[in-house]
């Protein structure tokens, strides 16, 4: 769809077509597209049919505003005056000498917003530098119209200065309401507040704030440096604590990892042992089953072989039985024949001989019995005689011992001395007995006294002279004292 708007002269010329010059082609105003933003805008251009038409274009980074030379300002109204046309990054038809063109930049402006020695809420002066990206909004008609009203005919530097002053004022105001710590620690909050407050003012000028970033904070009183020292000390302390905790945690994790490794190793060994055990059990069960089946098969084979052998043996035995029966029958016949022959030739003489032998055996038996009885009687009588002799000997010894006891009781020490004197030769013989069996005697002398055989005789006599003392130590009876005591009678 195309739009055409004519002035009074154009309408008069239209009414008298004969006097009109050749009509120019009807201009068409299709939708113009902004290559940068993709938004669409319709451009309306007033033109007169009696003047030649020229086309002017605007690059994507500028806006073209057209209107009559004698057009009134935007805030006033006039008669038969067309409103200005704003084209963002498109083309427009312009009537020379009647309409004029003014351009305004749509480029993004980078502003370095500096606020020197601004007192914060606690009265600490600091300096802040921010970076802002602003631009005139060409896609919003109202903002574009406001920008055209304020900035047509101004350069980019003048527009940037106005925006910078506005941003710097808002930045100072926000700094005065915040502490140094809040600005320093929460830069995001400070940037958001400046962006929010400045955008609300700049949007009325047709300028949009694309971005705002806090670049730098510094002061001349070393306030931030002091905060940094305290924070650095705290960070170092936290770092030491964190390092100690990290080492502790690492040690704990390492010990835990080792424990888990050992546990896993033990569990793995246990599982391997279980698997080995299960394998061995299953293998043993399989071997048992195989051996059982094999044994059953072997047993079945052996049973079958045994049954076959038994059947063969039974048949053989049956054959042997038949043969044996036949042999027995033949033998019985032969026995019967021989019995008859023996009956006639052997049995009767044999019975006579047997009777004779039986009688001889009976006589010999009687003789042996009589001989054995005689020997037994002889042994019995000999035993009785020996028993009588032993008893008599025992009685004699008992009587002798009784008499000795009576004599000992009667004579007491004299009897004991008599018994000792009776046994002394035997004691002397036993003492000198080892000398009789010696093959060689070696005497060691100190050089005084007798030598040779005299020395041996002296040694023997010395031993015998000490014999009464030995008897006294053994029995408590002194032989020398008994010889001088009178005998006591009962």
RAHU-V449905 format. One record per residue. N is the residue number from 0. RES is the residue in one letter. OMEGA is omega in whole degrees, 0 to 359 (* if undefined). BURIAL is + if it has 9 or more other ideal C-beta (glycine too) atoms within 8 Angstrom, else -. Layout:
n = <N	N>
res = <RES	RES>
omega = <OMEGA	OMEGA>
burial = <BURIAL	BURIAL>
This chain:
n = <0	1	2	3	4	5	6	7	8	9	10	11	12	13	14	15	16	17	18	19	20	21	22	23	24	25	26	27	28	29	30	31	32	33	34	35	36	37	38	39	40	41	42	43	44	45	46	47	48	49	50	51	52	53	54	55	56	57	58	59	60	61	62	63	64	65	66	67	68	69	70	71	72	73	74	75	76	77	78	79	80	81	82	83	84	85	86	87	88	89	90	91	92	93	94	95	96	97	98	99	100	101	102	103	104	105	106	107	108	109	110	111	112	113	114	115	116	117	118	119	120	121	122	123	124	125	126	127	128	129	130	131	132	133	134	135	136	137	138	139	140	141	142	143	144	145	146	147	148	149	150	151	152	153	154	155	156	157	158	159	160	161	162	163	164	165	166	167	168	169	170	171	172	173	174	175	176	177	178	179	180	181	182	183	184	185	186	187	188	189	190	191	192	193	194	195	196	197	198	199	200	201	202	203	204	205	206	207	208	209	210	211	212	213	214	215	216	217	218	219	220	221	222	223	224	225	226	227	228	229	230	231	232	233	234	235	236	237	238	239	240	241	242	243	244	245	246	247	248	249	250	251	252	253	254	255	256	257	258	259	260	261	262	263	264	265	266	267	268	269	270	271	272	273	274	275	276	277	278	279	280	281	282	283	284	285	286	287	288	289	290	291	292	293	294	295	296	297	298	299	300	301	302	303	304	305	306	307	308	309	310	311	312	313	314	315	316	317	318	319	320	321	322	323	324	325	326	327	328	329	330	331	332	333	334	335	336	337	338	339	340	341	342	343	344	345	346	347	348	349	350	351	352	353	354	355	356	357	358	359	360	361	362	363	364	365	366	367	368	369	370	371	372	373	374	375	376	377	378	379	380	381	382	383	384	385	386	387	388	389	390	391	392	393	394	395	396	397	398	399	400	401	402	403	404	405	406	407	408	409	410	411	412	413	414	415	416	417	418	419	420	421	422	423	424	425	426	427	428	429	430	431	432	433	434	435	436	437	438	439	440	441	442	443	444	445	446	447	448	449	450	451	452	453	454	455	456	457	458	459	460	461	462	463	464	465	466	467	468	469	470	471	472	473	474	475	476	477	478	479	480	481	482	483	484	485	486	487	488	489>
res = <X	X	X	X	X	X	X	X	X	X	X	X	X	X	X	X	X	X	X	X	X	X	X	X	X	X	X	X	X	X	X	X	X	X	X	X	X	X	X	X	X	X	X	X	X	X	X	X	X	X	X	X	X	X	X	X	X	X	X	X	X	X	X	X	X	X	X	X	X	X	X	X	X	X	X	X	X	X	X	X	X	X	X	X	X	X	X	X	X	X	X	X	X	X	X	X	X	X	X	X	X	X	X	X	X	X	X	X	X	X	X	X	X	X	X	X	X	X	X	X	X	X	X	X	X	X	X	X	X	X	X	X	X	X	X	X	X	X	X	X	X	X	X	X	X	X	X	X	X	X	X	X	X	X	X	X	X	X	X	X	X	X	X	X	X	X	X	X	X	X	X	X	X	X	X	X	X	X	X	X	X	X	X	X	X	X	X	X	X	X	X	X	X	X	X	X	X	X	X	X	X	X	X	X	X	X	X	X	X	X	X	X	X	X	X	X	X	X	X	X	X	X	X	X	X	X	X	X	X	X	X	X	X	X	X	X	X	X	X	X	X	X	X	X	X	X	X	X	X	X	X	X	X	X	X	X	X	X	X	X	X	X	X	X	X	X	X	X	X	X	X	X	X	X	X	X	X	X	X	X	X	X	X	X	X	X	X	X	X	X	X	X	X	X	X	X	X	X	X	X	X	X	X	X	X	X	X	X	X	X	X	X	X	X	X	X	X	X	X	X	X	X	X	X	X	X	X	X	X	X	X	X	X	X	X	X	X	X	X	X	X	X	X	X	X	X	X	X	X	X	X	X	X	X	X	X	X	X	X	X	X	X	X	X	X	X	X	X	X	X	X	X	X	X	X	X	X	X	X	X	X	X	X	X	X	X	X	X	X	X	X	X	X	X	X	X	X	X	X	X	X	X	X	X	X	X	X	X	X	X	X	X	X	X	X	X	X	X	X	X	X	X	X	X	X	X	X	X	X	X	X	X	X	X	X	X	X	X	X	X	X	X	X	X	X	X	X	X	X	X	X	X	X	X	X	X	X	X	X	X	X	X	X	X	X	X	X	X	X	X	X	X	X	X	X	X	X	X	X	X	X	X	X	X	X	X	X	X	X	X>
omega = <182	179	179	180	184	176	180	179	179	180	178	178	180	180	179	185	183	181	183	175	179	185	177	178	181	181	177	180	176	178	177	183	175	183	185	187	180	178	183	179	175	179	179	183	176	179	178	184	185	180	175	184	174	182	176	180	176	178	185	183	180	178	178	175	182	178	179	178	183	181	180	176	185	184	179	182	179	182	178	176	180	179	179	179	180	181	180	175	179	180	181	176	184	175	180	178	178	181	178	184	172	183	175	186	174	180	175	182	177	184	176	188	181	175	186	171	177	180	179	185	179	176	179	180	176	177	184	176	178	178	181	174	181	176	175	185	182	182	178	185	182	179	178	179	178	179	179	179	186	192	177	181	179	179	178	180	179	178	180	180	179	180	181	179	179	180	182	177	178	179	178	181	181	177	181	181	182	176	179	181	180	180	185	185	183	181	181	179	179	181	180	180	178	180	182	184	182	181	181	177	184	180	176	176	183	181	176	177	181	180	174	181	176	186	189	174	176	179	181	184	182	179	180	178	177	176	180	178	179	181	179	178	179	180	178	177	178	179	178	179	180	178	178	179	179	177	179	180	179	177	179	180	179	178	179	179	177	179	179	178	179	179	179	178	178	178	178	178	178	179	178	179	178	179	178	179	179	179	181	178	180	179	178	178	179	179	178	180	179	180	178	179	180	179	177	179	179	179	178	178	180	177	179	177	180	178	179	178	180	178	178	180	179	179	179	179	178	177	179	179	179	179	180	178	178	179	179	179	179	180	178	178	180	179	180	180	183	176	178	180	179	179	183	190	190	193	183	174	181	179	178	179	179	179	179	181	178	180	179	180	180	179	179	178	180	179	180	179	180	179	180	179	180	178	179	179	179	179	181	182	178	178	179	180	179	178	179	180	179	180	179	178	180	179	179	178	179	178	179	180	178	179	177	179	178	180	178	180	182	185	175	188	179	179	179	179	178	180	180	180	178	184	182	178	179	179	179	179	180	180	182	181	180	181	180	181	180	177	185	179	179	181	178	183	180	178	179	178	184	180	174	183	178	178	179	180	179	180	180	179	178	178	182	179	178	182	178	178	179	179	180	179	182	187	182	182	179	182	182	180	181	182	183	180	175	180	179	179	182	*>
burial = <-	-	-	-	-	+	+	-	+	+	+	-	+	+	-	-	-	-	-	+	-	-	-	-	-	-	+	-	+	-	-	+	-	+	-	-	-	-	-	-	+	-	+	-	+	+	+	+	+	-	+	-	+	-	-	+	-	+	-	+	-	+	+	+	+	+	+	+	-	-	+	-	-	-	-	-	-	-	-	-	+	+	-	+	+	+	+	+	+	+	+	+	+	+	+	-	-	-	+	-	+	-	+	+	+	+	-	-	+	-	+	-	+	+	+	-	-	+	-	+	-	-	-	+	+	+	+	+	+	+	+	+	+	+	+	+	+	+	+	-	-	-	+	+	+	+	+	+	+	-	+	+	-	-	-	-	-	+	+	+	-	+	+	+	-	+	+	+	-	+	+	+	+	+	+	+	-	+	+	+	-	+	+	+	-	-	+	-	-	+	+	-	+	+	+	-	+	+	+	-	+	+	+	-	+	+	+	+	+	-	-	+	-	+	-	-	+	-	+	-	-	-	+	+	-	-	+	-	-	-	-	-	-	-	-	-	-	-	-	-	-	-	-	-	-	-	-	-	-	-	-	-	-	-	-	-	-	-	-	-	-	-	-	-	-	-	-	-	-	-	-	-	-	-	-	-	-	-	-	-	-	-	-	-	-	-	-	-	-	-	-	-	-	-	-	-	-	-	-	-	-	-	-	-	-	-	-	-	-	-	-	-	-	-	-	-	-	-	-	-	-	-	-	-	-	-	-	-	-	-	-	-	-	-	-	-	-	-	-	-	-	+	+	-	-	-	-	-	-	-	-	-	-	-	-	-	-	-	-	-	-	-	-	-	-	-	-	-	-	-	-	-	-	-	-	-	-	-	-	-	-	-	-	-	-	-	-	-	-	-	-	-	-	-	-	-	-	-	-	-	-	-	-	+	-	-	+	+	-	+	+	+	+	+	+	+	+	+	-	+	-	-	-	+	-	-	+	+	-	-	+	+	-	-	+	-	-	-	-	-	-	-	-	-	-	-	-	-	-	-	-	-	-	-	+	+	-	+	-	+	-	-	+	+	-	-	+	+	-	-	+	+	-	-	-	-	+	-	+	-	-	+	-	-	-	-	-	-	-	->
